[in-house]
Amino acid sequence: MKEPKPNSKTKDKHHDPANDRIIKHKSGLFNLAEELDNIFKACKMLGVSRDTFCRYKEAASSGVVDALLEKSRRVPNHKNRVGTVIEENVLTYALQEPVHGQVRVSNELCKRRDL
């Protein structure tokens, strides 16, 4: 039996170019600090606080790659979300008429009774 080809949904999150960039930046900071033998200078050169360096170092010492990835701490506010039908209608109209602003899109969709 053939294994399914990996797609964007089954792709491993560690192979994402954005994640690779984040990990390279953090490991570059560690390497520079080791090379200079001075954490303060390395942090100052790369614009990172020493506190942040210590958090990165602690995460790296745990040995888990996920610890070096950015973590979103913000909880989504689902109260402000509109229904999927309305969202799809707005997106479809906005793609058809990209120069219309939000007020005109709203007015036009209300006229067509799509809102």
C-alpha positions as CSV (number, residue, x, y, z in Angstrom):
1,M,0.0,0.0,0.0
2,K,1.2,3.5,-0.8
3,E,1.5,6.1,1.9
4,P,-0.4,9.3,1.2
5,K,1.6,12.3,0.0
6,P,2.1,14.9,2.6
7,N,0.0,17.9,2.1
8,S,-0.3,21.2,4.0
9,K,-2.5,19.6,6.6
10,T,-0.3,16.6,7.4
11,K,3.0,18.5,7.1
12,D,5.2,18.5,10.1
13,K,5.2,21.9,11.7
14,H,9.0,21.8,12.2
15,H,9.6,22.0,8.5
16,D,7.7,25.3,8.1
17,P,10.1,28.0,6.8
18,A,8.9,30.5,9.4
19,N,9.6,28.0,12.2
20,D,13.1,27.3,10.7
21,R,13.8,31.0,10.7
22,I,12.8,31.4,14.3
23,I,14.9,28.5,15.4
24,K,17.9,29.7,13.4
25,H,17.7,33.1,15.0
26,K,17.6,31.7,18.5
27,S,20.4,29.2,17.9
28,G,22.4,32.0,16.2
29,L,22.0,34.0,19.4
30,F,23.3,31.1,21.4
31,N,26.3,30.7,19.0
32,L,27.1,34.4,19.1
33,A,27.0,34.5,22.9
34,E,29.3,31.5,23.0
35,E,31.7,32.9,20.4
36,L,31.9,36.3,22.2
37,D,31.9,34.6,25.5
38,N,29.6,37.4,26.6
39,I,25.8,37.1,26.8
40,F,25.3,40.9,27.3
41,K,27.2,41.8,24.1
42,A,25.4,39.1,22.0
43,C,22.0,40.2,23.2
44,K,22.8,43.8,22.5
45,M,24.0,43.1,19.0
46,L,20.9,41.1,18.1
47,G,18.5,43.4,20.0
48,V,17.3,40.8,22.5
49,S,17.0,41.3,26.2
50,R,19.0,39.1,28.6
51,D,15.8,37.9,30.2
52,T,14.6,36.7,26.8
53,F,18.0,35.0,26.2
54,C,17.6,33.2,29.5
55,R,14.1,32.0,28.6
56,Y,15.4,30.8,25.2
57,K,18.3,29.0,26.9
58,E,16.1,27.4,29.4
59,A,13.7,26.2,26.6
60,A,16.7,24.9,24.6
61,S,18.1,23.0,27.6
62,S,14.9,21.1,27.9
63,G,15.8,19.4,24.6
64,V,12.4,19.8,22.9
65,V,12.3,21.7,19.6
66,D,8.8,22.8,20.3
67,A,10.1,24.9,23.2
68,L,12.0,27.1,20.8
69,L,9.0,27.9,18.6
70,E,6.9,31.0,19.1
71,K,3.8,30.4,21.3
72,S,0.7,32.5,20.8
73,R,-0.6,33.4,24.2
74,R,-3.6,35.3,22.8
75,V,-7.0,33.5,23.2
76,P,-9.3,34.1,20.2
77,N,-12.5,36.1,20.9
78,H,-15.2,34.0,19.3
79,K,-17.9,36.5,20.4
80,N,-16.9,38.9,17.6
81,R,-17.0,36.2,14.9
82,V,-19.7,36.2,12.3
83,G,-21.3,33.2,10.8
84,T,-19.4,31.2,8.1
85,V,-22.1,32.0,5.5
86,I,-21.7,35.7,6.0
87,E,-18.0,35.4,6.0
88,E,-18.0,33.5,2.7
89,N,-20.3,36.1,1.1
90,V,-18.2,39.0,2.2
91,L,-15.0,37.3,1.0
92,T,-16.5,36.5,-2.3
93,Y,-17.8,40.0,-2.9
94,A,-14.5,41.6,-1.7
95,L,-12.6,39.4,-4.2
96,Q,-15.0,40.4,-7.0
97,E,-14.9,44.1,-6.1
98,P,-11.6,44.8,-4.4
99,V,-11.8,48.6,-4.6
100,H,-15.0,48.8,-2.6
101,G,-14.6,49.7,1.1
102,Q,-16.2,48.0,4.1
103,V,-19.2,50.3,4.2
104,R,-20.0,49.8,0.5
105,V,-19.5,46.0,0.7
106,S,-21.9,45.9,3.7
107,N,-24.5,48.1,1.8
108,E,-24.3,46.1,-1.4
109,L,-24.7,42.8,0.5
110,C,-27.6,44.1,2.4
111,K,-29.3,45.2,-0.9
112,R,-28.8,41.6,-2.2
113,R,-29.9,40.2,1.1
114,D,-26.7,38.2,1.5
115,L,-26.1,39.5,5.0
